[in-house]
Amino acid sequence: MIRRFVRFVCLLGTLLLVPAIVAHEATHYVFAKPVAEDVRLEVWPVPAVAVVWCADAPRWRCRLAKLAPTTVGVTMAPLVGSWLVLETSVHWTVAVLLVGYWTVYTIPSAGDLTVPE
């Protein structure tokens, strides 16, 4: 019984975080598009971006595209933090959800940390 409840809570948490995951992958898409032959944003079953890099694409641009959500997320950290500190009327559940979204959006996956070929 408890195991079912834990699974339900995990599933609910995952479903709540889907917008942040899709935004993370969409950021990869936007940054990769200028230096890729083909870019596909796949939403189902797992949100991901498939990229075929141009042969002459600078490696730094490929790495930037792979780390784009992390770069954008770290840049947004002062905005998110100051908004949470200064806005006194925010309900704690909204604050927790916002921090969760920001964390999921910002933290790179193992694939984001690999060097593009």
C-alpha positions in Angstrom: 0.0 0.0 0.0 2.7 2.5 0.9 4.8 1.5 -2.1 1.8 2.3 -4.4 1.4 5.7 -2.7 5.1 6.4 -3.2 4.8 5.4 -6.9 1.8 7.7 -7.3 3.6 10.6 -5.7 6.6 10.1 -7.9 4.4 9.9 -11.0 2.6 13.0 -10.0 5.9 14.9 -9.4 7.2 13.8 -12.8 4.0 15.0 -14.5 4.2 18.3 -12.7 7.8 18.8 -13.9 7.2 18.0 -17.6 6.9 21.7 -18.6 10.4 22.3 -17.2 11.8 19.3 -19.0 10.2 20.4 -22.3 11.6 23.9 -21.8 15.1 22.5 -21.1 15.0 20.5 -24.4 13.5 23.4 -26.3 16.5 25.5 -25.2 18.8 22.9 -26.7 16.8 23.1 -29.9 17.0 26.9 -30.2 20.7 27.0 -29.6 21.5 24.0 -31.8 19.4 25.0 -34.8 21.9 27.5 -36.3 24.8 25.0 -36.3 23.0 21.8 -37.1 22.0 20.0 -40.3 18.9 18.5 -38.6 17.4 19.1 -35.2 14.3 17.3 -33.9 12.5 18.0 -30.7 10.9 14.7 -29.5 8.3 15.1 -26.8 7.1 11.5 -26.4 7.8 9.1 -24.7 10.8 11.1 -23.2 11.4 14.7 -24.1 14.7 14.9 -26.0 16.5 16.7 -28.8 18.1 14.8 -31.6 20.9 16.8 -33.4 22.9 16.1 -36.5 25.7 18.7 -36.3 27.1 20.4 -39.4 30.5 19.1 -40.3 32.0 22.7 -40.1 30.2 23.6 -36.9 32.6 25.1 -34.4 33.0 22.8 -31.4 32.4 25.7 -28.9 28.9 26.3 -30.5 28.1 22.6 -30.2 29.1 22.7 -26.5 27.2 25.9 -26.0 24.1 24.3 -27.4 24.5 21.2 -25.1 25.0 23.4 -22.0 22.5 26.2 -23.0 19.8 25.3 -20.4 22.5 25.3 -17.7 23.8 28.7 -18.9 20.4 30.2 -19.2 19.3 28.7 -15.9 22.3 30.0 -14.0 21.8 33.4 -15.5 18.2 33.4 -14.3 19.1 32.4 -10.7 19.4 35.9 -9.4 16.0 36.8 -10.9 14.3 33.7 -9.4 16.0 34.1 -6.1 15.2 37.8 -5.7 11.6 37.3 -6.8 11.2 34.6 -4.2 12.8 36.8 -1.5 11.1 40.0 -2.3 7.6 38.7 -3.2 5.9 38.2 0.2 2.5 37.0 -1.1 3.8 33.9 -2.9 2.3 30.8 -1.4 4.9 28.2 -0.4 3.6 25.6 -2.8 4.2 28.0 -5.7 7.7 28.8 -4.5 8.5 25.1 -4.2 7.2 24.4 -7.7 9.1 27.3 -9.1 12.4 26.2 -7.5 11.7 22.6 -8.7 11.1 23.9 -12.3 14.2 26.0 -12.2 16.3 23.1 -10.8 15.1 20.6 -13.4 15.5 23.2 -16.2 19.1 24.1 -15.1 20.8 20.9 -14.1 22.5 19.2 -17.1 21.9 15.6 -17.9 24.7 13.1 -18.6 24.1 13.6 -22.3 24.5 17.4 -21.9 27.9 16.9 -20.4 29.2 14.7 -23.3 31.5 16.2 -25.9 29.7 16.5 -29.2 31.3 14.6 -32.1 
